[in-house]
Amino acid sequence: MANSKWAVDYLHSGIDFTVKHMMISKVKGSFDKFEANLEGDPQDLTNATISFSIDASSINTRNADRDNHLRSADFFDVETYPTITFVSKQIVKKDDNEYDVTGDVTIHGVTKPETFKLTFEGLSKNPMSGAETAGFSAEGKVKRSDYGLTWNAALETGGVLVGDDIKFTVEIEASKAE
């Protein structure tokens, strides 16, 4: 199959994250607004190009006070740094449907290379539109301190309020663009 452009179905796609809270539990959230550009052969992604642009202000942890704090200068400072981006640089096939995707991640004005595990979930014909549709899943983690996101609070019992590792999961459903 030749390289093709793929249009993301945002109703069936999402970017979620998890971070440790108080060293004992996890807080989950998502970014509700993002754009993704995918071009390549879904059955061999080694030559694909993948990019994401996330609206940092669309962070949603289901708690308005926490979300507003995350948007503030203590964390994302969305007025100064409104987007989080990812641009693929290298894709290495690890198994039949498994890849390591390395690219530049930019958060809070800092750009660093990161590698994410990507799985091609398969192809199907969308019964509503008739379009050829592909599914992809990705996961990985970044250290928020690497991007200047260092706000924290010490706990009386030791440790800190917010963990440094942020785990991301991405689910994408996309149809072959006309």
MOURTA-V66671 format. One record per pair of residues at least 24 apart in sequence whose C-alpha atoms are under 7 Angstrom apart, sorted by the first residue. I is the first residue (numbers start at 1). GAP is how many residues later the second one is. If there is no record, write none. Layout:
I/GAP
I/GAP
This chain:
1/40
2/39
3/36
3/37
3/38
4/35
4/36
4/37
4/172
5/33
5/34
5/35
5/171
5/172
6/32
6/33
6/168
6/169
6/170
6/171
7/167
7/168
7/169
7/170
8/28
8/164
8/165
8/166
8/167
9/164
9/165
12/160
12/161
13/158
13/159
13/160
14/156
14/157
14/158
15/154
15/155
15/156
16/152
16/153
16/154
17/149
17/150
17/151
17/152
18/148
18/149
18/150
19/144
19/146
19/147
19/148
20/142
20/143
21/140
21/141
21/142
22/138
22/139
22/140
23/136
23/137
23/138
23/140
28/33
29/31
29/32
30/29
30/30
30/31
31/27
31/28
31/29
32/26
32/27
32/28
33/25
42/78
45/46
46/45
46/46
46/47
49/39
50/37
50/38
51/35
51/36
51/37
52/33
52/34
52/35
53/30
53/31
53/32
53/33
54/29
54/30
54/31
55/27
55/28
55/29
56/26
56/27
56/28
57/25
74/77
75/74
75/76
76/32
81/27
81/28
107/40
108/39
108/40
110/37
115/25
116/24
131/44
131/45
132/43
132/44
133/40
133/41
133/42
133/43
134/39
134/40
134/41
135/37
135/38
135/39
136/35
136/36
136/37
137/33
137/34
137/35
138/31
138/32
138/33
139/29
139/30
139/31
140/27
140/28
140/29
141/24
141/25
141/26
141/27
142/24
142/25
